[in-house]
Amino acid sequence: MSQNLYGSLFMTLSMFGFTSSDALIKHSGAWLPLSQILFFRGIVAVLLLTIIALIRKELFVSIKNSQRRFLFLRVLGEVGATLFFFTALLNMKISNAVAILQCLPLALAFFGALLFGRLGYVHKENEWNQFEDVLSELDKYINSGKDMFRLMQEVVLPKELSVGEGYGTVEWAIRSIYEGYTGWFRHNSTTELYSYSPINIFPDLNDLIDKESALKRIKELIDKKEYLKAINISEIIISSDDNKEALKMYLNIHQILLKEAQKNSNRWIIKWLEFEIEETKNKLNE
């Protein structure tokens, strides 16, 4: 099953869940007051969400102080939306309520355009112009022959265009744009043209290197906060045997990176680091 079809299936199931919930609320309204309906609905929702949070190990999450006010406003909006929608639902046909709900996004866009006029358009146009400027500068960097990884380190998005990095990072976006322009061939090695991964050479390198010197070097790199280099050397050592000392340092690096990642709240990096930490602990029998 393709990801598109998979997503469509779950979207359909979610809409079925919403509609079924509305139907049950409408039916319960015949003998229960709205306050009791909201109370019991809240209990069930909290229980289900707690179970999901426990399964995903997201019961406790860190929230930046700058985001707390937006979270508070979102909660107020949810409470108001629930109260008003269910009040309407209990006083009109469910078909009419659903139809109005489906038309609401278009109505909001229409009245927003009437209310703000061209100001909103100009604001978006200016943002788009700024975004085009970023792409233009990036294009110059690429044409100058700069390496992709160097660009990922150097290019910074203007603060006015920042929307947070919860689901992606500027570095990832730079890589996607770079590969979109130049393709996958880096012109760095003949091996790039073949079905060969550099990881395949790790066991051979592990047989050639002096383990004590390599482990000492990993410690030095950790002290210098050059964690990615330290990871690479650790991966070479543990590629053909589970060297306990190398595994412990590999675990330590990922725990350090996890603390840093939690400050930025990028869920994909956090999930990957948590997975690697768990896998490494299993290898160490911790």
C-alpha positions in Angstrom: 0.0 0.0 0.0 1.4 3.4 -1.0 1.9 6.2 1.6 -0.7 8.3 -0.3 -3.3 5.5 -0.1 -2.4 4.8 3.5 -2.9 8.4 4.5 -6.2 8.6 2.6 -7.4 5.5 4.4 -6.7 7.0 7.8 -8.2 10.4 6.8 -11.4 8.6 5.8 -11.4 6.7 9.1 -10.9 9.9 11.1 -13.8 11.6 9.3 -15.9 8.5 10.1 -14.9 8.9 13.7 -15.8 12.6 13.8 -19.2 11.9 12.2 -20.0 9.0 14.5 -19.1 11.1 17.5 -21.4 13.9 16.4 -24.2 11.4 15.8 -23.8 9.9 19.4 -23.7 13.4 20.9 -26.9 14.3 19.0 -28.6 11.1 20.2 -27.5 11.6 23.8 -28.9 15.1 23.7 -32.4 13.7 23.8 -32.1 12.8 27.6 -28.8 14.4 28.8 -28.0 18.1 29.3 -25.0 19.5 27.4 -22.9 19.9 30.6 -23.1 16.2 31.3 -22.4 15.3 27.7 -19.2 17.4 27.7 -18.2 16.0 31.1 -18.4 12.3 30.1 -16.9 13.1 26.7 -14.0 14.8 28.4 -13.3 11.8 30.7 -13.3 9.4 27.7 -11.0 11.7 25.7 -8.5 12.1 28.6 -8.4 8.3 29.1 -7.8 7.6 25.5 -5.2 10.3 25.0 -3.4 9.2 28.2 -3.1 5.6 26.8 -1.8 7.0 23.4 0.7 9.2 25.2 2.0 6.3 27.3 2.3 4.1 24.2 4.2 6.9 22.4 6.2 7.8 25.5 5.0 11.4 25.2 3.2 11.7 28.5 5.6 14.5 29.6 6.8 17.0 27.0 8.8 20.2 27.3 7.1 23.4 26.2 9.1 26.5 25.5 8.0 29.6 27.5 7.4 31.5 24.2 4.9 28.8 23.1 2.9 28.7 26.3 0.6 31.7 25.5 -0.2 30.2 22.1 -1.0 26.8 23.7 -3.3 28.6 26.2 -5.1 30.4 23.3 -5.4 27.1 21.5 -7.0 25.5 24.5 -9.4 28.4 24.9 -10.3 28.1 21.2 -10.9 24.3 21.5 -13.2 24.9 24.6 -15.1 27.6 22.8 -15.4 25.6 19.6 -16.6 22.5 21.4 -19.2 24.3 23.4 -20.6 26.3 20.5 -20.6 23.4 18.0 -22.4 21.0 20.4 -24.9 23.7 21.3 -25.7 24.1 17.7 -25.7 20.3 17.1 -28.4 19.8 19.8 -30.6 22.5 18.3 -30.5 21.6 14.6 -30.3 18.7 12.2 -26.9 16.9 12.2 -26.8 17.1 8.4 -27.1 20.9 8.5 -24.4 21.2 11.3 -22.0 19.1 9.2 -22.7 21.0 6.0 -22.0 24.4 7.8 -18.8 23.0 9.3 -17.6 21.9 5.9 -18.3 25.4 4.4 -16.7 27.3 7.4 -13.1 27.4 6.1 -14.3 29.0 2.8 -16.5 31.5 4.7 -13.6 32.4 7.0 -11.3 33.0 4.0 -14.0 35.1 2.3 -14.7 37.4 5.3 -11.0 37.6 6.1 -10.4 39.0 2.6 -13.2 41.5 3.1 -12.0 42.5 6.5 -8.3 42.9 5.8 -8.6 43.7 2.1 -5.3 43.9 0.2 -3.2 44.3 3.4 -3.2 40.5 3.9 -2.3 40.0 0.3 0.6 42.4 0.5 1.9 40.8 3.7 1.9 37.4 2.0 3.4 38.9 -1.2 6.2 40.4 0.8 6.8 37.0 2.6 6.9 35.3 -0.8 9.4 37.9 -2.1 11.6 37.3 0.9 11.4 33.5 0.4 12.4 34.0 -3.3 15.4 36.1 -2.1 16.5 33.2 0.1 16.2 30.8 -2.9 18.1 33.2 -5.1 21.0 33.5 -2.6 21.0 29.7 -2.3 21.2 29.3 -6.0 24.3 31.6 -6.1 25.9 29.4 -3.4 25.3 26.2 -5.4 26.6 27.7 -8.6 29.7 28.9 -6.8 30.6 25.2 -6.3 30.2 25.1 -2.5 29.7 21.6 -1.0 26.2 20.7 0.1 27.2 20.0 3.8 29.0 23.3 4.0 25.9 25.1 2.8 23.8 23.2 5.4 26.1 24.7 8.1 26.3 28.2 6.7 22.8 29.1 5.4 20.5 30.6 8.1 16.8 31.5 7.6 15.9 35.1 8.4 14.1 35.4 11.8 10.9 36.9 10.2 10.5 33.7 8.1 11.1 31.3 11.0 8.2 29.0 11.8 10.0 26.7 14.2 11.7 23.3 13.4 9.3 20.9 15.0 8.7 18.9 11.8 11.8 19.7 9.9 15.0 21.8 9.9 16.5 24.5 7.7 19.5 22.1 7.1 17.1 19.4 5.7 15.4 22.0 3.5 18.8 23.1 2.2 19.7 19.5 1.4 16.4 18.9 -0.4 16.8 22.1 -2.5 20.5 21.3 -3.3 19.7 17.8 -4.4 16.7 19.1 -6.4 19.1 21.4 -8.3 22.1 19.2 -8.7 20.8 15.6 -8.4 22.2 12.9 -6.2 25.7 12.6 -7.7 28.2 14.6 -5.4 31.2 14.3 -7.8 33.3 13.2 -4.7 33.8 9.5 -5.4 33.5 6.9 -8.1 31.6 4.7 -5.6 28.7 7.1 -5.7 27.8 5.8 -9.2 27.4 2.2 -8.0 25.1 0.4 -5.6 27.7 0.7 -2.8 27.4 2.1 0.7 30.5 3.6 2.5 29.3 1.7 5.6 30.4 -1.5 3.9 34.1 -0.6 4.5 33.6 -0.2 8.3 34.4 -3.8 9.3 37.6 -3.7 7.2 38.6 -0.4 8.8 37.9 -1.9 12.2 40.4 -4.7 11.5 43.0 -2.2 10.5 42.8 0.4 13.3 44.3 0.2 16.8 41.3 0.0 19.1 43.0 1.8 22.1 44.0 4.7 19.9 40.5 4.9 18.3 38.7 4.8 21.7 41.1 7.5 23.0 40.3 9.6 19.9 36.5 9.2 20.5 36.9 10.5 24.1 38.9 13.5 22.8 36.2 14.3 20.2 33.5 14.1 22.9 35.4 16.5 25.1 35.7 18.9 22.0 31.9 18.5 21.4 32.6 17.0 17.9 29.9 14.4 18.4 29.3 13.5 14.8 32.9 12.6 14.2 32.9 10.6 17.4 29.8 8.7 16.2 31.5 7.8 12.9 34.5 6.3 14.7 32.3 4.5 17.2 30.3 3.0 14.3 33.5 1.7 12.7 34.5 0.0 15.9 31.1 -1.6 16.7 30.5 -2.6 13.0 32.0 -6.0 13.4 32.0 -6.6 17.1 30.0 -5.1 20.1 32.9 -3.4 21.8 31.5 -2.5 25.2 33.6 0.7 25.7 32.7 2.0 22.2 29.0 1.2 22.8 29.1 3.1 26.1 30.6 6.1 24.4 28.1 5.8 21.5 25.3 5.7 24.0 26.7 8.8 25.9 26.9 10.8 22.6 23.3 10.1 21.8 22.1 11.0 25.2 24.0 14.3 24.9 22.5 14.9 21.5 19.0 14.0 22.8 19.2 16.7 25.5 20.2 19.3 22.8 17.4 18.1 20.5 14.7 18.4 23.2 15.5 22.1 23.4 14.7 22.6 19.7 11.7 20.2 19.9 12.3 18.5 16.5 10.2 15.3 16.9 12.0 13.3 14.2 15.5 13.9 15.6 14.2 13.1 19.1 12.5 9.9 18.1 15.6 8.7 16.2 17.9 9.4 19.1 15.5 7.7 21.5 15.4 4.7 19.2 19.3 4.5 19.0 19.6 4.9 22.8 17.2 2.0 23.4 18.9 -0.2 20.8 22.4 0.5 22.3 21.1 -0.2 25.8 19.8 -3.5 24.6 23.2 -4.4 23.2 24.8 -3.4 26.5 22.1 -5.4 28.4 21.1 -2.4 30.4 
